[in-house]
Amino acid sequence: MEPKTPYYAVIFSAQRAEGDNGYAEMAGRMEELAKTMPGYLGFESARGVDGFGIAVSYWESEEAIANWKKHADHAEAQRRGRAEWYENYELRVARVERAYGMNKAR
């Protein structure tokens, strides 16, 4: 079920650098930590064989996003991302006004 609109999407697109260097472990930790944050609604991601990926997290409010951004563990992951894990990245925050889809399994 989709969250009730409006809500916010944080869209993170990035080109990974060579090597894991602890990335997979940290990514798993961040996903689990985000789930504990007030206002967290969900997460989706995809990565191509070329290392380019897009991750989208969903939040109830801009305040929830700001609190996630400044969480100490997440700030450390951001620092390591800039230093070790990404060649480049873009981050976008969008307000979702409408959302719909279909699922044949339901």
TIZAZA-600046 format. One record per residue: x, y, z of N, C-alpha, C, O in turn; residue in three letters. Coordinates in Angstrom, 3 decimals. Layout:
<drenpas>
+----------+----------+----------+----------+----------+----------+----------+----------+----------+----------+----------+----------+-----+
|     n.px |     n.py |     n.pz |    ca.px |    ca.py |    ca.pz |     c.px |     c.py |     c.pz |     o.px |     o.py |     o.pz | res |
+----------+----------+----------+----------+----------+----------+----------+----------+----------+----------+----------+----------+-----+
|        X |        Y |        Z |        X |        Y |        Z |        X |        Y |        Z |        X |        Y |        Z | ALA |
...
+----------+----------+----------+----------+----------+----------+----------+----------+----------+----------+----------+----------+-----+
</drenpas>
This chain:
<drenpas>
+----------+----------+----------+----------+----------+----------+----------+----------+----------+----------+----------+----------+-----+
|     n.px |     n.py |     n.pz |    ca.px |    ca.py |    ca.pz |     c.px |     c.py |     c.pz |     o.px |     o.py |     o.pz | res |
+----------+----------+----------+----------+----------+----------+----------+----------+----------+----------+----------+----------+-----+
|    0.849 |   -1.184 |    0.000 |    0.000 |    0.000 |    0.000 |    0.893 |    1.244 |    0.000 |    1.853 |    1.333 |    0.765 | MET |
|    0.572 |    2.168 |   -0.840 |    1.308 |    3.427 |   -0.919 |    1.003 |    4.274 |    0.315 |   -0.115 |    4.239 |    0.829 | GLU |
|    1.996 |    5.039 |    0.798 |    1.712 |    5.982 |    1.886 |    0.730 |    7.042 |    1.405 |    0.611 |    7.297 |    0.206 | PRO |
|    0.042 |    7.646 |    2.338 |   -0.902 |    8.711 |    2.009 |   -0.130 |    9.935 |    1.520 |    0.816 |   10.380 |    2.170 | LYS |
|   -0.536 |   10.473 |    0.378 |    0.103 |   11.674 |   -0.156 |   -0.436 |   12.899 |    0.574 |   -1.552 |   12.862 |    1.092 | THR |
|    0.330 |   13.975 |    0.625 |    1.686 |   14.088 |    0.107 |    2.712 |   13.487 |    1.072 |    2.491 |   13.408 |    2.280 | PRO |
|    3.835 |   13.068 |    0.498 |    4.996 |   12.640 |    1.260 |    6.228 |   13.027 |    0.455 |    6.099 |   13.614 |   -0.620 | TYR |
|    7.408 |   12.716 |    0.947 |    8.643 |   13.161 |    0.308 |    9.498 |   11.984 |   -0.139 |    9.526 |   10.933 |    0.503 | TYR |
|   10.186 |   12.182 |   -1.242 |   11.132 |   11.201 |   -1.763 |   12.515 |   11.838 |   -1.813 |   12.688 |   12.936 |   -2.342 | ALA |
|   13.495 |   11.135 |   -1.256 |   14.890 |   11.549 |   -1.367 |   15.515 |   10.624 |   -2.399 |   15.622 |    9.419 |   -2.173 | VAL |
|   15.927 |   11.182 |   -3.526 |   16.437 |   10.415 |   -4.668 |   17.944 |   10.610 |   -4.735 |   18.434 |   11.716 |   -4.963 | ILE |
|   18.671 |    9.510 |   -4.530 |   20.132 |    9.548 |   -4.499 |   20.644 |    8.722 |   -5.665 |   20.466 |    7.504 |   -5.687 | PHE |
|   21.276 |    9.367 |   -6.633 |   21.867 |    8.651 |   -7.767 |   23.378 |    8.818 |   -7.687 |   23.882 |    9.909 |   -7.417 | SER |
|   24.106 |    7.704 |   -7.928 |   25.554 |    7.754 |   -7.726 |   26.272 |    6.734 |   -8.581 |   25.746 |    5.670 |   -8.909 | ALA |
|   27.491 |    7.097 |   -8.928 |   28.410 |    6.167 |   -9.583 |   29.372 |    5.669 |   -8.521 |   30.102 |    6.454 |   -7.916 | GLN |
|   29.372 |    4.362 |   -8.296 |   30.259 |    3.768 |   -7.294 |   31.701 |    3.783 |   -7.767 |   31.982 |    3.688 |   -8.962 | ARG |
|   32.614 |    3.905 |   -6.804 |   34.043 |    3.753 |   -7.053 |   34.364 |    2.256 |   -7.043 |   33.525 |    1.443 |   -6.655 | ALA |
|   35.565 |    1.898 |   -7.466 |   36.003 |    0.498 |   -7.479 |   36.135 |   -0.032 |   -6.058 |   36.499 |    0.706 |   -5.142 | GLU |
|   35.836 |   -1.321 |   -5.881 |   36.026 |   -1.994 |   -4.599 |   34.902 |   -1.745 |   -3.621 |   34.201 |   -0.736 |   -3.700 | GLY |
|   34.738 |   -2.675 |   -2.696 |   33.665 |   -2.566 |   -1.704 |   34.065 |   -1.679 |   -0.533 |   33.301 |   -0.799 |   -0.137 | ASP |
|   35.255 |   -1.900 |    0.027 |   35.773 |   -1.074 |    1.122 |   34.776 |   -0.867 |    2.264 |   34.736 |    0.204 |    2.869 | ASN |
|   33.967 |   -1.896 |    2.559 |   32.998 |   -1.799 |    3.636 |   31.659 |   -1.218 |    3.245 |   30.792 |   -1.024 |    4.098 | GLY |
|   31.476 |   -0.933 |    1.951 |   30.237 |   -0.299 |    1.482 |   29.007 |   -1.154 |    1.759 |   28.024 |   -0.653 |    2.306 | TYR |
|   29.040 |   -2.424 |    1.395 |   27.860 |   -3.288 |    1.531 |   27.408 |   -3.374 |    2.984 |   26.214 |   -3.304 |    3.275 | ALA |
|   28.355 |   -3.524 |    3.879 |   28.009 |   -3.594 |    5.308 |   27.359 |   -2.295 |    5.773 |   26.333 |   -2.315 |    6.454 | GLU |
|   27.959 |   -1.167 |    5.403 |   27.417 |    0.130 |    5.816 |   26.045 |    0.369 |    5.195 |   25.150 |    0.884 |    5.866 | MET |
|   25.864 |    0.006 |    3.934 |   24.564 |    0.198 |    3.280 |   23.480 |   -0.580 |    4.025 |   22.384 |   -0.062 |    4.239 | ALA |
|   23.775 |   -1.804 |    4.416 |   22.816 |   -2.601 |    5.184 |   22.503 |   -1.973 |    6.528 |   21.348 |   -1.936 |    6.954 | GLY |
|   23.540 |   -1.480 |    7.194 |   23.338 |   -0.812 |    8.489 |   22.479 |    0.432 |    8.341 |   21.600 |    0.685 |    9.164 | ARG |
|   22.731 |    1.215 |    7.288 |   21.963 |    2.452 |    7.091 |   20.506 |    2.149 |    6.777 |   19.610 |    2.852 |    7.244 | MET |
|   20.264 |    1.107 |    5.990 |   18.876 |    0.750 |    5.679 |   18.127 |    0.352 |    6.954 |   16.981 |    0.755 |    7.152 | GLU |
|   18.763 |   -0.429 |    7.806 |   18.124 |   -0.839 |    9.065 |   17.947 |    0.356 |    9.999 |   16.907 |    0.478 |   10.646 | GLU |
|   18.931 |    1.229 |   10.079 |   18.831 |    2.408 |   10.930 |   17.722 |    3.341 |   10.458 |   16.959 |    3.862 |   11.272 | LEU |
|   17.629 |    3.552 |    9.157 |   16.587 |    4.439 |    8.621 |   15.196 |    3.972 |    9.032 |   14.318 |    4.785 |    9.320 | ALA |
|   15.003 |    2.656 |    9.058 |   13.695 |    2.093 |    9.441 |   13.283 |    2.477 |   10.854 |   12.094 |    2.460 |   11.175 | LYS |
|   14.243 |    2.821 |   11.703 |   13.942 |    3.184 |   13.094 |   13.652 |    4.671 |   13.252 |   13.228 |    5.107 |   14.323 | THR |
|   13.873 |    5.452 |   12.204 |   13.736 |    6.902 |   12.304 |   12.271 |    7.322 |   12.202 |   11.538 |    6.806 |   11.359 | MET |
|   11.834 |    8.265 |   13.061 |   10.475 |    8.790 |   12.932 |   10.268 |    9.399 |   11.542 |   11.126 |   10.127 |   11.042 | PRO |
|    9.140 |    9.098 |   10.933 |    8.810 |    9.648 |    9.625 |    9.269 |    8.828 |    8.443 |    8.953 |    9.170 |    7.304 | GLY |
|   10.016 |    7.737 |    8.680 |   10.483 |    6.867 |    7.591 |    9.293 |    6.098 |    7.016 |    8.469 |    5.571 |    7.764 | TYR |
|    9.207 |    6.035 |    5.683 |    8.100 |    5.342 |    5.029 |    8.537 |    4.165 |    4.165 |    7.739 |    3.258 |    3.932 | LEU |
|    9.773 |    4.149 |    3.683 |   10.205 |    3.043 |    2.837 |   11.453 |    3.367 |    2.047 |   11.995 |    4.471 |    2.113 | GLY |
|   11.901 |    2.346 |    1.281 |   13.156 |    2.456 |    0.550 |   13.128 |    1.533 |   -0.659 |   12.615 |    0.416 |   -0.585 | PHE |
|   13.685 |    2.005 |   -1.776 |   13.847 |    1.199 |   -2.991 |   15.203 |    1.546 |   -3.594 |   15.657 |    2.687 |   -3.499 | GLU |
|   15.854 |    0.551 |   -4.221 |   17.121 |    0.860 |   -4.878 |   17.387 |   -0.111 |   -6.010 |   16.833 |   -1.209 |   -6.061 | SER |
|   18.254 |    0.327 |   -6.920 |   18.693 |   -0.511 |   -8.049 |   20.098 |   -0.058 |   -8.429 |   20.427 |    1.125 |   -8.344 | ALA |
|   20.933 |   -1.030 |   -8.855 |   22.291 |   -0.705 |   -9.284 |   22.604 |   -1.520 |  -10.524 |   22.326 |   -2.718 |  -10.572 | ARG |
|   23.184 |   -0.872 |  -11.531 |   23.589 |   -1.535 |  -12.762 |   24.960 |   -2.176 |  -12.624 |   25.689 |   -1.903 |  -11.670 | GLY |
|   25.304 |   -3.020 |  -13.572 |   26.607 |   -3.685 |  -13.550 |   27.754 |   -2.684 |  -13.705 |   28.892 |   -2.985 |  -13.345 | VAL |
|   27.461 |   -1.503 |  -14.235 |   28.486 |   -0.462 |  -14.387 |   28.729 |    0.318 |  -13.095 |   29.579 |    1.209 |  -13.061 | ASP |
|   27.981 |   -0.014 |  -12.020 |   28.159 |    0.655 |  -10.741 |   27.273 |    1.866 |  -10.522 |   27.296 |    2.462 |   -9.445 | GLY |
|   26.483 |    2.244 |  -11.540 |   25.568 |    3.369 |  -11.361 |   24.318 |    2.880 |  -10.647 |   23.733 |    1.867 |  -11.032 | PHE |
|   23.907 |    3.603 |   -9.604 |   22.732 |    3.193 |   -8.853 |   21.846 |    4.351 |   -8.487 |   22.264 |    5.509 |   -8.474 | GLY |
|   20.604 |    4.010 |   -8.187 |   19.624 |    4.978 |   -7.712 |   18.966 |    4.383 |   -6.477 |   18.502 |    3.243 |   -6.493 | ILE |
|   18.931 |    5.164 |   -5.414 |   18.258 |    4.771 |   -4.177 |   17.237 |    5.850 |   -3.842 |   17.540 |    7.041 |   -3.901 | ALA |
|   16.038 |    5.431 |   -3.495 |   14.982 |    6.371 |   -3.151 |   14.457 |    6.004 |   -1.769 |   14.011 |    4.879 |   -1.543 | VAL |
|   14.514 |    6.961 |   -0.851 |   13.892 |    6.755 |    0.452 |   12.690 |    7.684 |    0.543 |   12.669 |    8.770 |   -0.037 | SER |
|   11.686 |    7.221 |    1.293 |   10.415 |    7.947 |    1.394 |   10.196 |    8.379 |    2.837 |   10.444 |    7.616 |    3.771 | TYR |
|    9.730 |    9.609 |    3.007 |    9.613 |   10.223 |    4.324 |    8.309 |   11.003 |    4.436 |    7.772 |   11.484 |    3.438 | TRP |
|    7.807 |   11.123 |    5.664 |    6.566 |   11.860 |    5.918 |    6.732 |   13.367 |    5.776 |    5.790 |   14.062 |    5.395 | GLU |
|    7.934 |   13.880 |    6.081 |    8.103 |   15.336 |    6.128 |    9.549 |   15.732 |    5.848 |   10.461 |   14.906 |    5.897 | SER |
|    9.731 |   17.006 |    5.555 |   11.089 |   17.522 |    5.400 |   11.838 |   17.494 |    6.725 |   13.058 |   17.329 |    6.741 | GLU |
|   11.125 |   17.653 |    7.836 |   11.757 |   17.565 |    9.151 |   12.339 |   16.166 |    9.377 |   13.446 |   16.035 |    9.899 | GLU |
|   11.603 |   15.125 |    8.990 |   12.102 |   13.754 |    9.128 |   13.363 |   13.552 |    8.286 |   14.307 |   12.894 |    8.722 | ALA |
|   13.373 |   14.118 |    7.084 |   14.552 |   14.022 |    6.213 |   15.739 |   14.719 |    6.863 |   16.846 |   14.181 |    6.865 | ILE |
|   15.525 |   15.901 |    7.411 |   16.607 |   16.653 |    8.058 |   17.166 |   15.889 |    9.255 |   18.377 |   15.874 |    9.475 | ALA |
|   16.289 |   15.258 |   10.022 |   16.745 |   14.478 |   11.174 |   17.569 |   13.274 |   10.729 |   18.558 |   12.931 |   11.376 | ASN |
|   17.177 |   12.636 |    9.644 |   17.950 |   11.514 |    9.110 |   19.319 |   11.995 |    8.624 |   20.337 |   11.356 |    8.887 | TRP |
|   19.335 |   13.111 |    7.923 |   20.597 |   13.633 |    7.386 |   21.610 |   13.904 |    8.493 |   22.803 |   13.657 |    8.314 | LYS |
|   21.149 |   14.407 |    9.627 |   22.089 |   14.787 |   10.687 |   22.345 |   13.675 |   11.714 |   23.118 |   13.887 |   12.648 | LYS |
|   21.729 |   12.512 |   11.573 |   22.006 |   11.398 |   12.494 |   23.495 |   11.068 |   12.415 |   24.043 |   10.973 |   11.317 | HIS |
|   24.151 |   10.894 |   13.542 |   25.607 |   10.733 |   13.594 |   26.104 |    9.567 |   12.746 |   27.094 |    9.717 |   12.030 | ALA |
|   25.446 |    8.409 |   12.805 |   25.887 |    7.255 |   12.009 |   25.715 |    7.513 |   10.516 |   26.555 |    7.115 |    9.709 | ASP |
|   24.623 |    8.180 |   10.155 |   24.386 |    8.497 |    8.752 |   25.400 |    9.538 |    8.274 |   25.872 |    9.467 |    7.140 | HIS |
|   25.736 |   10.497 |    9.128 |   26.744 |   11.501 |    8.766 |   28.090 |   10.826 |    8.492 |   28.808 |   11.232 |    7.578 | ALA |
|   28.439 |    9.804 |    9.272 |   29.680 |    9.062 |    9.035 |   29.617 |    8.321 |    7.703 |   30.607 |    8.290 |    6.971 | GLU |
|   28.478 |    7.726 |    7.377 |   28.321 |    7.046 |    6.087 |   28.459 |    8.052 |    4.940 |   29.067 |    7.742 |    3.916 | ALA |
|   27.902 |    9.244 |    5.105 |   28.029 |   10.278 |    4.083 |   29.500 |   10.665 |    3.879 |   29.964 |   10.809 |    2.748 | GLN |
|   30.213 |   10.828 |    4.982 |   31.628 |   11.189 |    4.906 |   32.415 |   10.117 |    4.151 |   33.218 |   10.432 |    3.273 | ARG |
|   32.180 |    8.854 |    4.495 |   32.892 |    7.767 |    3.830 |   32.471 |    7.654 |    2.364 |   33.284 |    7.303 |    1.509 | ARG |
|   31.215 |    7.948 |    2.079 |   30.756 |    7.919 |    0.695 |   31.529 |    8.902 |   -0.166 |   31.975 |    8.562 |   -1.262 | GLY |
|   31.684 |   10.109 |    0.329 |   32.433 |   11.129 |   -0.418 |   33.906 |   10.752 |   -0.544 |   34.520 |   10.992 |   -1.584 | ARG |
|   34.473 |   10.167 |    0.503 |   35.901 |    9.861 |    0.519 |   36.259 |    8.559 |   -0.197 |   37.321 |    8.466 |   -0.813 | ALA |
|   35.372 |    7.542 |   -0.121 |   35.753 |    6.198 |   -0.563 |   34.838 |    5.540 |   -1.586 |   35.330 |    4.832 |   -2.465 | GLU |
|   33.545 |    5.742 |   -1.508 |   32.616 |    4.861 |   -2.208 |   32.041 |    5.403 |   -3.500 |   31.579 |    4.621 |   -4.331 | TRP |
|   32.050 |    6.711 |   -3.702 |   31.405 |    7.276 |   -4.876 |   32.368 |    8.103 |   -5.710 |   33.183 |    8.858 |   -5.181 | TYR |
|   32.259 |    7.945 |   -7.031 |   32.963 |    8.822 |   -7.965 |   32.217 |   10.147 |   -8.080 |   32.831 |   11.208 |   -8.192 | GLU |
|   30.896 |   10.077 |   -8.051 |   30.041 |   11.261 |   -8.091 |   28.655 |   10.869 |   -7.619 |   28.299 |    9.690 |   -7.612 | ASN |
|   27.871 |   11.868 |   -7.223 |   26.487 |   11.606 |   -6.827 |   25.653 |   12.867 |   -6.983 |   26.175 |   13.979 |   -7.055 | TYR |
|   24.355 |   12.662 |   -7.031 |   23.361 |   13.733 |   -7.030 |   22.289 |   13.341 |   -6.026 |   21.929 |   12.169 |   -5.921 | GLU |
|   21.784 |   14.310 |   -5.298 |   20.700 |   14.070 |   -4.358 |   19.581 |   15.054 |   -4.644 |   19.813 |   16.254 |   -4.799 | LEU |
|   18.378 |   14.535 |   -4.711 |   17.216 |   15.375 |   -4.975 |   16.149 |   15.062 |   -3.937 |   15.982 |   13.908 |   -3.543 | ARG |
|   15.434 |   16.074 |   -3.499 |   14.314 |   15.893 |   -2.581 |   13.068 |   16.380 |   -3.307 |   13.023 |   17.500 |   -3.816 | VAL |
|   12.055 |   15.513 |   -3.343 |   10.831 |   15.852 |   -4.069 |    9.604 |   15.576 |   -3.201 |    9.580 |   14.623 |   -2.422 | ALA |
|    8.609 |   16.408 |   -3.347 |    7.323 |   16.192 |   -2.671 |    6.438 |   15.389 |   -3.621 |    6.214 |   15.799 |   -4.760 | ARG |
|    5.946 |   14.270 |   -3.163 |    5.079 |   13.404 |   -3.970 |    3.633 |   13.823 |   -3.732 |    3.110 |   13.709 |   -2.623 | VAL |
|    3.008 |   14.305 |   -4.783 |    1.624 |   14.764 |   -4.698 |    0.622 |   13.656 |   -5.039 |   -0.462 |   13.586 |   -4.460 | GLU |
|    1.001 |   12.798 |   -5.984 |    0.151 |   11.683 |   -6.401 |    1.033 |   10.468 |   -6.595 |    2.187 |   10.584 |   -7.006 | ARG |
|    0.482 |    9.300 |   -6.296 |    1.204 |    8.050 |   -6.529 |    0.180 |    6.951 |   -6.770 |   -0.833 |    6.868 |   -6.076 | ALA |
|    0.454 |    6.114 |   -7.756 |   -0.434 |    4.995 |   -8.022 |    0.341 |    3.910 |   -8.739 |    1.437 |    4.152 |   -9.245 | TYR |
|   -0.218 |    2.734 |   -8.784 |    0.437 |    1.623 |   -9.440 |   -0.511 |    0.438 |   -9.555 |   -1.719 |    0.576 |   -9.360 | GLY |
|    0.038 |   -0.711 |   -9.868 |   -0.758 |   -1.929 |   -9.926 |    0.107 |   -3.094 |   -9.492 |    1.332 |   -3.049 |   -9.599 | MET |
|   -0.544 |   -4.139 |   -9.002 |    0.154 |   -5.329 |   -8.557 |   -0.764 |   -6.521 |   -8.819 |   -1.754 |   -6.705 |   -8.110 | ASN |
|   -0.448 |   -7.322 |   -9.819 |   -1.287 |   -8.459 |  -10.173 |   -1.354 |   -9.514 |   -9.072 |   -2.308 |  -10.290 |   -9.013 | LYS |
|   -0.347 |   -9.546 |   -8.202 |   -0.316 |  -10.547 |   -7.137 |   -1.347 |  -10.258 |   -6.048 |   -1.709 |  -11.159 |   -5.291 | ALA |
|   -1.819 |   -9.030 |   -5.959 |   -2.788 |   -8.685 |   -4.888 |   -4.150 |   -9.123 |   -5.277 |   -5.101 |   -8.928 |   -4.520 | ARG |
+----------+----------+----------+----------+----------+----------+----------+----------+----------+----------+----------+----------+-----+
</drenpas>
